[in-house]
Amino acid sequence: MEIKLHTISGHEQGSGPGQGGRGVELEAIEKSYRRWAPIYDATFGRITAMGRKRAVAEVNKGRGRILELGVGTGLSLPDYAPHLEVIGVDYSEDMLAIARRRVAELGLKHVVALARMDARALDFPDGFFDCVVAMYLVSVVPEPERVMAEIARVCKPGGQVIIVNHFAREKGPLAVIERMLAPLANVLGWHPDFDRIRILKEPSLRVVEVRPMAPLSLFTFLRLVKEPR
Ligand SMILES: C[S@@+](CC[C@H](N)C(=O)[O-])C[C@H]1O[C@@H](n2cnc3c(N)ncnc32)[C@H](O)[C@@H]1O
């Protein structure tokens, strides 16, 4: 299948005056992931490997067209089953460049497109995907509620949404550390005190599985189903 994607140049979405500062947020993401890109796989990418494996294993049980939102350097891409058609999108050109190289070097034929897009404004029709995956993305994006609305829109009725992320703890020493790190969100490139409730308000998405993930239950695996019409 050939998929033609209109991708953004960085000035087309939200970077102009009067756009509620969205351009500024996207610039911060670009800047942060420009720093992360060269070291990502050996650092954060390594700590988070287990969640990616778990999520992709779940996706591989299904069929059809898969969207990986915030695909980053494409660490997950070699693990998708060859019967799937995977499209990855990310806003950071630096992260995407590494993903593109990986796909070319490993000859990953099931990856049919990698495109630069803002997860809050996806250039796909309604109900285009059988499954949408977002790993370590929802606490990184500005306006996660809008991202969830877009996920719900592009997912087919009856389709699946898989999310893996770190969510804020309510108590204990880690909760204190998370609150202390919260003001550094722009430097870190993610929000350490991110509350799970922010992504669970989408009326058409029903949570069917919640599972703590290694290491140390630091991350959570969530499986949601888009309600059939
Ligand atoms: C922590 S990384 C996770 C990458 C990958 N999912 C993984 O598991 O390794 C977060 C990714 O989200 C991307 N991102 C952040 N905001 C975005 C947005 N608004 N639209 C698309 N991608 C975004 C970043 O560029 C980065 O590649």
The ligand as an SDF file (V2000), in Angstrom:
LIG
                    3D

 27 29  0  0  0  0  0  0  0  0999 V2000
    9.9420   10.0290   25.3840 C   0  0  0  0  0  0  0  0  0  0  0  0
    9.9460   10.0280   23.6330 S   0  0  0  0  0  0  0  0  0  0  0  0
    9.2300    8.4280   23.2880 C   0  0  0  0  0  0  0  0  0  0  0  0
    9.6280    7.9100   21.9350 C   0  0  0  0  0  0  0  0  0  0  0  0
    9.1600    6.4650   21.6220 C   0  0  0  0  0  0  0  0  0  0  0  0
    7.7250    6.3490   21.7160 N   0  0  0  0  0  0  0  0  0  0  0  0
    9.8350    5.4680   22.5100 C   0  0  0  0  0  0  0  0  0  0  0  0
    9.1310    4.6820   23.1650 O   0  0  0  0  0  0  0  0  0  0  0  0
   11.0570    5.4270   22.5400 O   0  0  0  0  0  0  0  0  0  0  0  0
    8.5990   11.1250   23.2630 C   0  0  0  0  0  0  0  0  0  0  0  0
    8.4650   11.4340   21.7710 C   0  0  0  0  0  0  0  0  0  0  0  0
    7.2800   12.2110   21.5840 O   0  0  0  0  0  0  0  0  0  0  0  0
    7.5290   13.1740   20.5790 C   0  0  0  0  0  0  0  0  0  0  0  0
    6.5620   14.2740   20.6850 N   0  0  0  0  0  0  0  0  0  0  0  0
    6.4530   15.1920   21.6660 C   0  0  0  0  0  0  0  0  0  0  0  0
    5.4430   16.0470   21.4230 N   0  0  0  0  0  0  0  0  0  0  0  0
    4.8940   15.6580   20.2450 C   0  0  0  0  0  0  0  0  0  0  0  0
    3.8150   16.1600   19.4590 C   0  0  0  0  0  0  0  0  0  0  0  0
    3.0890   17.2060   19.8290 N   0  0  0  0  0  0  0  0  0  0  0  0
    3.5370   15.5060   18.3160 N   0  0  0  0  0  0  0  0  0  0  0  0
    4.2460   14.4170   17.9180 C   0  0  0  0  0  0  0  0  0  0  0  0
    5.2810   13.9170   18.6200 N   0  0  0  0  0  0  0  0  0  0  0  0
    5.6070   14.5300   19.7740 C   0  0  0  0  0  0  0  0  0  0  0  0
    8.9590   13.6010   20.8470 C   0  0  0  0  0  0  0  0  0  0  0  0
    9.5280   14.2240   19.7360 O   0  0  0  0  0  0  0  0  0  0  0  0
    9.6150   12.2710   21.2020 C   0  0  0  0  0  0  0  0  0  0  0  0
   10.1640   11.6370   20.0850 O   0  0  0  0  0  0  0  0  0  0  0  0
  1  2  1  0
  2  3  1  0
  2 10  1  0
  3  4  1  0
  4  5  1  0
  5  6  1  0
  5  7  1  0
  7  8  2  0
  7  9  1  0
 10 11  1  0
 11 12  1  0
 11 26  1  0
 12 13  1  0
 13 14  1  0
 13 24  1  0
 14 15  1  0
 14 23  1  0
 15 16  2  0
 16 17  1  0
 17 18  1  0
 17 23  2  0
 18 19  1  0
 18 20  2  0
 20 21  1  0
 21 22  2  0
 22 23  1  0
 24 25  1  0
 24 26  1  0
 26 27  1  0
M  CHG  2   2   1   9  -1
M  END
$$$$
